[in-house]
Amino acid sequence: MSGAETLDIATAGIWTLIIVSAPMMIVGLVVGVIIALFQALTQIQEMTLVFVPKIIAIFVTLLLMLPFMGATMSGYMTQIVDMIITGG
């Protein structure tokens, strides 16, 4: 296996990581901005107000996106196993 093939595998792994984690990160970002805007408008400075809705939103997103995440990681693993079987 050459250096270019190794770099291709690493690049595909990083992209898989980004694709799998992006939905939860985006939901966490959006919920955080909405809550920060709500806190700024109402001048409520309660720190726990940020964490509970974010945790719930990320958990619901995880449950909804689990089939997509599993299929994406399964596709990457299939690609890796095929490369192992064929020898590169």
MDAnalysis code that builds the backbone (N, CA, C; Angstrom):
import MDAnalysis as mda
import numpy as np

u = mda.Universe.empty(264, n_residues=88, atom_resindex=np.repeat(np.arange(88), 3), trajectory=True)
u.add_TopologyAttr("name", ["N", "CA", "C"] * 88)
u.add_TopologyAttr("resid", np.arange(1, 89))
u.add_TopologyAttr("resname", ["MET", "SER", "GLY", "ALA", "GLU", "THR", "LEU", "ASP", "ILE", "ALA", "THR", "ALA", "GLY", "ILE", "TRP", "THR", "LEU", "ILE", "ILE", "VAL", "SER", "ALA", "PRO", "MET", "MET", "ILE", "VAL", "GLY", "LEU", "VAL", "VAL", "GLY", "VAL", "ILE", "ILE", "ALA", "LEU", "PHE", "GLN", "ALA", "LEU", "THR", "GLN", "ILE", "GLN", "GLU", "MET", "THR", "LEU", "VAL", "PHE", "VAL", "PRO", "LYS", "ILE", "ILE", "ALA", "ILE", "PHE", "VAL", "THR", "LEU", "LEU", "LEU", "MET", "LEU", "PRO", "PHE", "MET", "GLY", "ALA", "THR", "MET", "SER", "GLY", "TYR", "MET", "THR", "GLN", "ILE", "VAL", "ASP", "MET", "ILE", "ILE", "THR", "GLY", "GLY"])
u.atoms.positions = np.array([
    [0.854, -1.174, 0.000],
    [0.000, 0.000, 0.000],
    [0.895, 1.231, 0.000],
    [0.617, 2.108, -0.926],
    [1.449, 3.302, -1.060],
    [0.945, 4.414, -0.137],
    [1.723, 5.472, -0.089],
    [1.361, 6.618, 0.739],
    [0.099, 7.307, 0.243],
    [-0.104, 7.317, -1.069],
    [-1.295, 7.960, -1.635],
    [-2.563, 7.201, -1.252],
    [-2.484, 5.878, -1.258],
    [-3.655, 5.081, -0.865],
    [-3.977, 5.265, 0.608],
    [-2.937, 5.332, 1.427],
    [-3.142, 5.572, 2.853],
    [-3.777, 6.934, 3.084],
    [-3.322, 7.921, 2.345],
    [-3.893, 9.267, 2.460],
    [-5.346, 9.286, 1.999],
    [-5.668, 8.524, 0.964],
    [-7.059, 8.431, 0.498],
    [-7.962, 7.807, 1.563],
    [-7.473, 6.760, 2.227],
    [-8.250, 6.119, 3.290],
    [-8.468, 7.080, 4.445],
    [-7.420, 7.802, 4.829],
    [-7.535, 8.766, 5.924],
    [-8.494, 9.895, 5.566],
    [-8.427, 10.371, 4.344],
    [-9.334, 11.437, 3.900],
    [-10.782, 10.967, 3.916],
    [-11.015, 9.755, 3.434],
    [-12.374, 9.201, 3.447],
    [-12.865, 9.026, 4.879],
    [-11.988, 8.617, 5.787],
    [-12.366, 8.479, 7.190],
    [-12.730, 9.799, 7.830],
    [-11.961, 10.842, 7.522],
    [-12.261, 12.170, 8.077],
    [-13.586, 12.693, 7.533],
    [-13.828, 12.503, 6.239],
    [-15.099, 12.946, 5.660],
    [-16.277, 12.170, 6.242],
    [-16.077, 10.877, 6.484],
    [-17.132, 10.081, 7.113],
    [-17.427, 10.606, 8.507],
    [-16.384, 10.921, 9.249],
    [-16.549, 11.495, 10.585],
    [-17.323, 12.804, 10.539],
    [-17.001, 13.662, 9.605],
    [-17.690, 14.950, 9.479],
    [-19.152, 14.752, 9.107],
    [-19.419, 13.860, 8.159],
    [-20.796, 13.619, 7.718],
    [-21.640, 13.015, 8.836],
    [-21.046, 12.107, 9.613],
    [-21.796, 11.444, 10.682],
    [-22.076, 12.404, 11.839],
    [-21.127, 13.262, 12.165],
    [-21.298, 14.140, 13.325],
    [-21.989, 15.461, 12.994],
    [-22.082, 15.822, 11.734],
    [-22.636, 17.122, 11.351],
    [-24.074, 17.354, 11.808],
    [-25.000, 16.408, 11.678],
    [-26.375, 16.705, 12.100],
    [-26.495, 17.101, 13.574],
    [-25.797, 16.399, 14.444],
    [-25.877, 16.721, 15.872],
    [-25.200, 18.054, 16.178],
    [-24.099, 18.331, 15.504],
    [-23.399, 19.600, 15.736],
    [-24.249, 20.778, 15.265],
    [-24.893, 20.622, 14.117],
    [-25.717, 21.708, 13.584],
    [-26.918, 21.958, 14.486],
    [-27.557, 20.884, 14.957],
    [-28.701, 21.042, 15.853],
    [-28.263, 21.706, 17.159],
    [-27.130, 21.294, 17.710],
    [-26.615, 21.924, 18.924],
    [-26.320, 23.393, 18.725],
    [-25.772, 23.737, 17.568],
    [-25.484, 25.135, 17.263],
    [-26.760, 25.964, 17.141],
    [-27.736, 25.439, 16.414],
    [-28.990, 26.176, 16.212],
    [-29.731, 26.360, 17.533],
    [-29.831, 25.306, 18.330],
    [-30.516, 25.410, 19.620],
    [-29.772, 26.374, 20.531],
    [-28.454, 26.335, 20.526],
    [-27.670, 27.257, 21.335],
    [-27.884, 28.714, 20.950],
    [-27.929, 28.988, 19.653],
    [-28.163, 30.364, 19.192],
    [-29.567, 30.830, 19.553],
    [-30.544, 29.958, 19.393],
    [-31.926, 30.329, 19.734],
    [-32.041, 30.623, 21.226],
    [-31.441, 29.801, 22.059],
    [-31.522, 30.024, 23.501],
    [-30.753, 31.267, 23.895],
    [-29.597, 31.509, 23.265],
    [-28.839, 32.724, 23.556],
    [-29.637, 33.966, 23.163],
    [-30.327, 33.891, 22.037],
    [-31.169, 35.013, 21.621],
    [-32.313, 35.217, 22.605],
    [-32.938, 34.134, 23.039],
    [-34.000, 34.220, 24.035],
    [-33.489, 34.833, 25.341],
    [-32.306, 34.427, 25.769],
    [-31.740, 34.971, 27.002],
    [-31.405, 36.448, 26.854],
    [-30.928, 36.836, 25.682],
    [-30.590, 38.240, 25.467],
    [-31.852, 39.107, 25.422],
    [-32.916, 38.579, 24.835],
    [-34.151, 39.359, 24.739],
    [-34.864, 39.487, 26.077],
    [-34.817, 38.445, 26.891],
    [-35.539, 38.467, 28.166],
    [-34.631, 38.805, 29.354],
    [-33.332, 38.893, 29.137],
    [-32.344, 39.186, 30.176],
    [-32.364, 38.136, 31.289],
    [-32.691, 36.908, 30.935],
    [-32.598, 35.793, 31.871],
    [-31.193, 35.215, 31.718],
    [-30.432, 35.194, 32.777],
    [-29.056, 34.714, 32.706],
    [-28.880, 33.417, 33.493],
    [-29.745, 32.479, 33.278],
    [-29.661, 31.189, 33.946],
    [-28.793, 30.256, 33.103],
    [-27.708, 29.736, 33.677],
    [-26.772, 28.918, 32.921],
    [-27.347, 27.545, 32.564],
    [-28.182, 26.992, 33.438],
    [-28.727, 25.661, 33.157],
    [-29.762, 25.689, 32.042],
    [-30.277, 26.862, 31.715],
    [-31.260, 26.989, 30.639],
    [-30.661, 26.585, 29.301],
    [-29.358, 26.708, 29.151],
    [-28.708, 26.378, 27.886],
    [-28.535, 24.869, 27.731],
    [-28.174, 24.181, 28.797],
    [-27.755, 22.787, 28.684],
    [-28.899, 21.810, 28.458],
    [-29.982, 21.950, 29.181],
    [-31.065, 20.963, 29.099],
    [-31.698, 20.917, 27.701],
    [-32.097, 22.038, 27.101],
    [-32.663, 21.944, 25.738],
    [-31.659, 21.434, 24.707],
    [-30.380, 21.794, 24.873],
    [-29.372, 21.302, 23.938],
    [-29.225, 19.791, 24.040],
    [-29.173, 19.279, 25.250],
    [-29.028, 17.835, 25.440],
    [-30.221, 17.100, 24.863],
    [-31.415, 17.610, 25.116],
    [-32.624, 16.960, 24.596],
    [-32.654, 17.003, 23.070],
    [-32.324, 18.164, 22.489],
    [-32.341, 18.303, 21.030],
    [-31.303, 17.402, 20.378],
    [-30.116, 17.314, 20.962],
    [-29.074, 16.458, 20.396],
    [-29.460, 14.991, 20.537],
    [-30.072, 14.613, 21.650],
    [-30.499, 13.224, 21.835],
    [-31.576, 12.851, 20.820],
    [-32.546, 13.724, 20.599],
    [-33.604, 13.446, 19.618],
    [-33.004, 13.356, 18.218],
    [-32.061, 14.239, 17.909],
    [-31.395, 14.188, 16.607],
    [-30.630, 12.885, 16.446],
    [-29.968, 12.449, 17.513],
    [-29.245, 11.181, 17.466],
    [-30.189, 10.026, 17.172],
    [-31.348, 10.007, 17.826],
    [-32.309, 8.931, 17.586],
    [-32.848, 8.956, 16.155],
    [-33.100, 10.162, 15.634],
    [-33.654, 10.269, 14.282],
    [-32.616, 9.972, 13.200],
    [-31.370, 10.349, 13.450],
    [-30.332, 10.199, 12.436],
    [-29.539, 8.898, 12.562],
    [-29.880, 8.060, 13.528],
    [-29.126, 6.831, 13.745],
    [-29.091, 5.911, 12.517],
    [-30.188, 5.722, 11.785],
    [-30.094, 4.878, 10.575],
    [-29.142, 5.451, 9.526],
    [-29.191, 6.761, 9.330],
    [-28.281, 7.416, 8.374],
    [-26.829, 7.266, 8.813],
    [-26.586, 7.470, 10.104],
    [-25.231, 7.366, 10.622],
    [-24.705, 5.938, 10.497],
    [-25.548, 4.975, 10.810],
    [-25.144, 3.577, 10.683],
    [-24.853, 3.185, 9.244],
    [-25.690, 3.650, 8.325],
    [-25.477, 3.335, 6.909],
    [-24.188, 3.976, 6.394],
    [-23.908, 5.193, 6.816],
    [-22.693, 5.879, 6.381],
    [-21.450, 5.167, 6.902],
    [-21.458, 4.810, 8.182],
    [-20.299, 4.118, 8.749],
    [-20.162, 2.708, 8.184],
    [-21.288, 2.056, 7.905],
    [-21.244, 0.729, 7.300],
    [-20.662, 0.787, 5.894],
    [-21.021, 1.809, 5.136],
    [-20.458, 1.978, 3.799],
    [-18.957, 2.194, 3.826],
    [-18.496, 3.000, 4.789],
    [-17.056, 3.223, 4.916],
    [-16.346, 1.936, 5.316],
    [-16.920, 1.193, 6.254],
    [-16.298, -0.061, 6.689],
    [-16.273, -1.081, 5.563],
    [-17.328, -1.128, 4.753],
    [-17.352, -2.029, 3.601],
    [-16.238, -1.675, 2.623],
    [-16.030, -0.388, 2.416],
    [-14.952, 0.069, 1.536],
    [-13.589, -0.363, 2.083],
    [-13.387, -0.221, 3.382],
    [-12.125, -0.614, 3.991],
    [-11.910, -2.127, 3.892],
    [-12.956, -2.903, 4.195],
    [-12.844, -4.365, 4.123],
    [-12.564, -4.811, 2.699],
    [-13.196, -4.190, 1.713],
    [-12.922, -4.531, 0.316],
    [-11.468, -4.255, -0.040],
    [-10.936, -3.151, 0.479],
    [-9.533, -2.831, 0.210],
    [-8.589, -3.837, 0.893],
    [-8.974, -4.307, 2.066],
    [-8.157, -5.300, 2.768],
    [-8.175, -6.631, 2.009],
    [-9.360, -7.023, 1.542],
    [-9.494, -8.309, 0.844],
    [-8.717, -8.293, -0.478],
    [-8.824, -7.209, -1.224],
    [-8.142, -7.147, -2.517],
    [-6.666, -6.793, -2.398],
    [-6.249, -6.400, -1.215],
    [-4.843, -6.082, -1.019],
    [-4.482, -4.668, -1.427],
    [-5.431, -3.784, -1.386],
    [-5.130, -2.389, -1.680],
    [-5.990, -1.906, -2.765],
])
